Amino acid sequence: MPQVEARPLSDDELQGIDAYWRAANYLSVGQIYLLANPLLKEPLRPEHIKPRLLGHWGTTPGLNLVYTHLNRVIRQRNRDFMMVTGPGHGGPAIVAHTWLEGSWTEAYPNTGQDEQGMARLFKQFSFPGGIPSHVAADVPGSINEGGELGYSLSHAYGAAADSPELVVACVVGDGEAETGPLAASWHSNKFLNPARDGAVLPILHLNGYKIANPTVLARIGDEELTSLLRGYGHEPYLVEGSDPAEVHQALAAALDACLDRIDEIQHEARATSPTRVAWPMIVLRTPKGWTGPATVDGDPIEDTWRSHQVPLSGVRTNEDHLRQLESWLRSYRPEELFDDAGRPVASVLDLAPGPQLRMGSSPHANGGLVARDLMLPRVADYAVPVKAPGAEDGDPTKVFGAFLRDTFVLNPSNLRLFGPDETESNRLNAVYEVTDKTWLANRRDTDENLSPEGRVLEILSEHTCQGWLEGYLLTGRHGVFSSYEAFVHIVDSMVNQHAKWLKTINRVGWRRPIPSLNYLLTSHVWRQDHNGFSHQDPGFIDHVVNKKAEVVRVYLPPDANTLLSTMDHCLRTRNYINVVVAGKQPQPNWLDWESAALHCARGIGVWDFASNDNGDPDVVMACAGDVPTMETLAAVSLLREHLPELRIRVVNVVDLMRLQDATEHPHGLPDREFDALFTTDKPVIFAYHGYPWLIHRLTYRRNGHDNLHVRGYIEEGTTTTPFDMVVLNNLDRYHLAMDVIDRVPSLGTRAVSTRQYFADQRTRHRVHVTEYGEDLPEVRDWRWTF
Amino acid sequence: MPQVEARPLSDDELQGIDAYWRAANYLSVGQIYLLANPLLKEPLRPEHIKPRLLGHWGTTPGLNLVYTHLNRVIRQRNRDFMMVTGPGHGGPAIVAHTWLEGSWTEAYPNTGQDEQGMARLFKQFSFPGGIPSHVAADVPGSINEGGELGYSLSHAYGAAADSPELVVACVVGDGEAETGPLAASWHSNKFLNPARDGAVLPILHLNGYKIANPTVLARIGDEELTSLLRGYGHEPYLVEGSDPAEVHQALAAALDACLDRIDEIQHEARATSPTRVAWPMIVLRTPKGWTGPATVDGDPIEDTWRSHQVPLSGVRTNEDHLRQLESWLRSYRPEELFDDAGRPVASVLDLAPGPQLRMGSSPHANGGLVARDLMLPRVADYAVPVKAPGAEDGDPTKVFGAFLRDTFVLNPSNLRLFGPDETESNRLNAVYEVTDKTWLANRRDTDENLSPEGRVLEILSEHTCQGWLEGYLLTGRHGVFSSYEAFVHIVDSMVNQHAKWLKTINRVGWRRPIPSLNYLLTSHVWRQDHNGFSHQDPGFIDHVVNKKAEVVRVYLPPDANTLLSTMDHCLRTRNYINVVVAGKQPQPNWLDWESAALHCARGIGVWDFASNDNGDPDVVMACAGDVPTMETLAAVSLLREHLPELRIRVVNVVDLMRLQDATEHPHGLPDREFDALFTTDKPVIFAYHGYPWLIHRLTYRRNGHDNLHVRGYIEEGTTTTPFDMVVLNNLDRYHLAMDVIDRVPSLGTRAVSTRQYFADQRTRHRVHVTEYGEDLPEVRDWRWTF
C-alpha cells in the first residue's frame, strides 16, 4: 500500500489542525463525563461527573481526526462534502464537530456556542431525554446510524448517486467491516458512474478492536489487506501512526492525493465517456482510544479493546480516576481553545468551513429539505379497460411497468429502481425502453440493457439494494425496491432501523420528511409454486406492522388498476414505509379505473358486483391480496350457483391498516364503519394473503371479532401448481365455500350434500395434480361470470 | 492466478470421467423435461414432456462436473468428502449424482436404478408432490438449500469444524457471491484450525450470469479477482475453458494440487502447531448452460443468462424445440451410459465411490444420525440459593455461564458457542476459564482468550455466526448463539430457511432430527437504555412464532434459576428453534431451584408467594419476561400496600407457547387449564416482554380474551434509565397498578386517590430522571418484601 511521502501542512496549518482536533476531542470527553464545570474553571469534583457513564471513547479520536481533516480540504477545494460515519458509537465525535462548526446550534438553538450551551451539550449526551451514543438522526449532517452496523458504505453510494458535485467521505469501522452487508457493499463502485454521480471516498479506520476482540482486517497483515482492497476495485493509501504531528501530515497528504485522483477520474469521465477505474481510498491505522489514558489501574487501555467504552469508570468514587480524567481533559489545553465565555476562539472557528459547506449543514443529509416531488404522468392513462369484472386477465406489474417507465422519463435524475436481479422476472421491463441497468464493470456484446447511464440498480444483494435506496432517499430522492416477497426478510433489520430513523425525523424539528421507502413485493408466496417452500414466506408484513403506526403502510391491491392507483399514491408520499404486495402473473382485472381509484382511496369496501346481500348478509366474505380475492370470488360464484338463497357480502381490503383500530393506526377504520362493513353478528370468512393470525392481531378489539374466521398461509406447500398451493393451505375456493357452509347453520340439509361436493372437488384436484402436474381445466380457465 | 499445467488423466480415465459427467447431464436434462420415455427408446413425442417446465439448467453442468471430479479424488484418496452446493437451483445436478452413485435409491427405495426408477426420478422433479428445483433437505448429502442464497461457505466451515478428517468442497455460485452473508464468510478461514478442524475447499464457479444479468465477479478481470481472493486469505487455482477434455484435465490437476496442499497444511499443523496459511481454492470458469443448446430461435443461449432456466420452453407445442431437445439429450449418448433396463452400465457405476464414501451417503450430512447427546453436568449444582423470593439479586447469564463452562469440559469436541463479539458483554465469560475464542489471524501480547484451540466463535457478523452454527448443527453437533435481541433480526431470513429445513427433516423419513438451534438473547429491549432506540426491538419472537409450531419454542425465564432450567432443557432437545430471552443484569432471584424446575416444567403457573386471591381473584396479573415480572411484582406490592382488600393472582409465563391453543401448538394449554389460571371473567393485566399484540394473537381464541389487557414494548424510549424505559412504554409498576384500578370498579372511591398517587409517582420519576440522569432510590433499591 503506498504511503504518500509529502508533508503538505505548514507549521501554522499543522498547529491549527491539531488545535481543532484537540477541541473536538475535549468536547467528546466532556460529553461522556461532565454534568457541570464544562470549561474546567475549577478542579474537577465528583458532583461534576454524570452518575451513569454511558458512552464510547474508543472510536472517537479517529473520527475527530477525519472530520478535522475533511474541513481542511472542504475549505481548500470549496466543494460539497458529506461524511458518513460507519463505526458504532461514534456519537461524541460528530456531535462535538457540529457544535464546533455551528451546525449543531443551528439545529438546536438552545445549545449555543457558549459555556451554558457547552454544559447542555455535555449533559444531553447519553442522558435521559437527550441523544444516543451513536451518530443518529438527532445529529445534523448524518444519514447513517452507528447502532446496527454495516450500512455506511451502501448509504454513501446511495447518497453520491446523481449528485455529481458531491464527495461522500465514508468512514468504515474495522468492526463494521466484518458484517455481511458491509463486505458486499465494497462492490458498489461497479455501479457508480463517475460522469453522472458524485464520488465516494472510503476511509477504512483500522483502530484494531471491536468490543472485546481484535478485528479481522487489522490482523491479516498489510499485504493481504492491500490485496483485498485492490480486489474490491480500490487503490488504497495507507496512513498509519500514533504521533499526532506525523499522522496529520500523512493524512493531509493522503487526502490531497485521493481528492486529486477523484478530480482526475471525474474530469476524464466527463470529458470522454465513463469507464470503471480503481477509485482511491484511505486505510487509516491509528490507536483505539488514542490520546486517552494509556493505562488505568495497571491495565493497558489506549490501543486495546479496553478503550472501547469509558476508559475511566470510577471517577465519581475513585480519586485517582478523577485526577486522571482531569489531566486527560486538560491535556487538550482547553484554555487555548475556548474563551472565558465558552466560545471556541477565532483561530479555531476559522478552520470550520462556512455555513454553505460545513458538513453538519449539508442539505444532502436533510433530504426532506431538498427533495422535489416526483413528476408523475396521468395515472388514468395507464389503466386497463375493464368491461366486466373478471372478464379478462391483466398483468399488474406489467401495467405498472409502463407507468414507471414514463415516470423515469419525467424524472431523469431523482428516481431509481432497485432490485436483486429481478426487474425482468418481475415484469417491470418496460423501463428498459427508456433506461438501462447501471453497469460499470466489463461488458460483452451479448449483454442487454447494461450501461453506465442506467437508472436501474441490480445486484444480488438485498442488503446492498436496500442500503443504496436508503442513502438515495435520505438525501432527498425517490425509489422503488422490487423484490421477491420471501427474500425481503433479508433486510428485516435494516427496515427496523429505517423505521426508527423515520420516527426520529418526525420528532426532531429540524429534519424534514423524506420520500417514502416503497417496496413492491411481486413474486409472492402464492406464486412460488415453481420455486418451492424456500421461496414462500409472507411474514414481512407482520414484521413491518410492529413498527410505529405513523410510518408504516401496507397495501394489497387485487388487480392491475388497483396496483396502479396504489403505486401512484405511494410515490407521492413522504416518511412512510409503503409495502405493496402484488402479482406478476396474469390474473383477472376486477375494477375499471374509476372503481379502482375509488376503492383504493377508501382502502376497504364492499364489492357490490359480487354481493347479493341487499344490506343484510348471511355471511361476509372478506379478502385481502390478489390470490385470496380470486379464490373468494370463485367461492362466491360456487355458492351462488349451488346455494342461491344464501346472501353473501364481499368485502375487499386494499389498505390493510384499515382493519386496525382508529386509535392504533391513522388509517384505522372507526368502529361504526367497521361494523357496517363486517356486521357485528354474522360470520366473516376472511381470505388473507399472509399468515392468518395477523388479521386477528389487527382486529382483536373489533366488535365482531369472535365471528372472524381467517384463512391464509400456514407454511404448507412446496413445488406444485398454483391452485394446489391454495388447496394445501385451505385457502382454495372449495374450502372457503365449505367454511361458509360450516358457519351458516340456517342453510339446512341441502348444504350438507353441497359441502360434500366441494370436498370431493378438492380430492379430485389433488389426484389430478399429483398425476399430471397441472391444474384441472375448470380451475385453470375459471372466470367470474355473474 | 496459477493454472496447473499437468494433465493427470490417462485417456481411459478421461473417457470414464467424461462418461460419468454425460450421464449426470443426461439425468439432469431428463428431470427438467421428461414425464415418460426416460431412455429415449422411442423418438420424443409431446406427451413425453412435462406440462409445466420448471427447472434450471444453467448452473447444472458445472455442478455435475465438480461432483464427477470429486468422485475421482475421493476414490483415489479414500477420504471423507462432503459437497456443499451454493448456486441456486442446482437440484437436477445433485439429484442426478446421488441417483447415479446409489445414495438416492437408498433414501428413496422406490426410485431404483432402473428404467422405472429413472422415470420416477424425472417426474418428481419440480412436480406436485415431488421435490424442489434446488438442492434442499430432500436431497441426500446436502446441508445447504439453494433457494435463498449466500450461506454455503459458512455452512461449509460449520461442517468442517471439529471434523479433522473431513474435506468440505463448497461450490460458491458467482451470483450467490454478491450477497452480504457470502461476502463476509470468506474470512471464515481465520477461524479454522488446520490441526483440529477439517478442510474447506471453496470452488468459485464463475459461469458468468445470474437470472438476467452478468455477475460482478465474472466481470472484474482476472487480476482484480485474484487480488480479491488472495485478500480473503486464499491461493486460487484457475480452471477455465469450454472444451470438455481440456477442462477435465485442468480440473483434475487443480483438484490434485489443492488436495495435496491441504494435506501439507494439515500435516504441518498437526506435526507442529497450527498457524494460518493461505488455503487453496479453485476458480472454475465454464459457460453457463454448458453442453446445452447453443442458440434457440436465433438467440444465443449457452454462455448467456438465457440458459438460466429452461433453454427450450416450447417443446410440447414447437416441433423444432422438441427435435432440438431430443438431439440435446442424445448428445450425451445415453445408450453408452445406461443398459436396456435403465441401470447405469458397470463402467459408469465403477467410478462412484463405495457406499462408505459416496457424498450422498455422508453421515455428516445427516447430522441427526451421528449426533451424540451432550453430556450435561447436574444442573441443580449451579442453582443459586434463594432464601426468600426477591430477597437477593442474581445475574442470570453469569449463572448459566458456569453451567456452560462445565458443559464445555464434558464435551470437548461437539459443542461451540457463537456470537458477534458479545460473550464477554453478555457475561458468559466463565467459559474462558476452560476455553478460548478461536483465532488464527495475527495475535499481540496484549490479547486475551484468543487461540487456535478456542471453542468460542466470535466475528462481528451475525450472518456468519448463524451460518457456522447451522453447518455445525446440521452435521450433528451442538451450539448456542448468544446475541443482542434487537440485532438477531439480522438473521431473520436465515432462521426462516432453517425452520423450513427442520420441517422437511420431519417429513422425509430418512433424515434424523438434529440438535436444536438455541438462541440466548441476553441484551434485550429493556436493558438497552444505554444503547438507545436502535438497540430496542423484541420482534424476533413475533418472527419466529410464524414458523411451523412443531419446530418453534420460545422461553422467557424471569430469573437465574429458571434460565438454568430452561437452558438445561433446550440443550437436550432436537429439531427445534429455541428462543430464550433472559437478562444479563443483576435482578431479583424469585424461585429456588426446586420451584424453578417445577415452574419451567409447567411452563406457566400461579406464583402463590405473590398472590392473595385464595382461589377467587379480583384481578389476574400475568407476566412474561424478567423485567415485566419485576414490574408486575412491584405493582402487586404497591397494590397490596395501598389496597389490601384487593385479591390479586400472579401468573408467570416461562414457555410462551403455553398461551396458544392446544390445537395450534404442541405446548398449548388446554382451555380448561387456561381458564383455571386466567379465569374467564376477571380482568387480566398482562405485562409482556415484547410487542403487546403478540399476546392477543396467541390468545384470541381463549374464553377470557376480551378481559385481557396487555402492556409491552410500543417503540418508545431511547437512551435513558432502566426504569424510564418501562415508564415510557407504560409497562412500569405504577402504570400496571393504575391499569388494575381502572379495571376493578368494585374498588370504590378510595382507589381514585390511590390511582392519583401512582400517577404522581410516575411524574416525580420523570422529573428526577431527566434532571439527574438516574432512577429514584425507591425504584433502584426496590425489593419484594411481602
Interface residues (C-beta under 8 A of the other chain):
Chain A: L35 K50 P51 R52 L54 K123 S126 F127 P128 G129 G130 I131 P132 S133 H134 A136 E145 G147 E148 L149 G150 G175 E176 E178 T179 G180 P181 L182 A183 A184 S185 W186 H187 K190 K210 I211 A212 N213 P214 T215 V216 R219 I220 G221 E224 L225 T226 S227 L228 L229 R230 G231 Y232 G233 P300 T304 D421 E422 T423 E424 S425 K437 W439 A441 N442 R443 R444 T446 D447 L450 E458 I459 L460 S461 E462 H463 T464 A486 F487 H489 I490 D492 S493 N496 Q497 K500 K503 T504 H530 N531 G532 F533 S534 H535 D537 G539 D542 H543 N546 K547 K548 Y691 W693 L694 H696 R697 Y700 H705 E715 T718 T719 T720 T721 D724 V769 T770 Y772 G773 E774
Chain B: L35 K50 P51 R52 L54 K123 S126 F127 P128 G129 G130 I131 P132 S133 H134 A136 E145 G147 E148 L149 G150 G175 E176 E178 T179 G180 P181 L182 A183 A184 S185 W186 H187 K190 K210 I211 A212 N213 P214 T215 V216 R219 I220 G221 E224 L225 T226 S227 L228 L229 R230 G231 Y232 G233 P300 D303 T304 D421 E422 T423 E424 S425 K437 W439 A441 N442 R443 R444 T446 D447 L450 E458 I459 L460 S461 E462 H463 T464 A486 F487 H489 I490 D492 S493 N496 Q497 K500 K503 T504 H530 N531 G532 F533 S534 H535 D537 G539 D542 H543 N546 K547 K548 Y691 W693 L694 H696 R697 Y700 H705 E715 T718 T719 T720 T721 D724 V769 T770 Y772 G773 E774
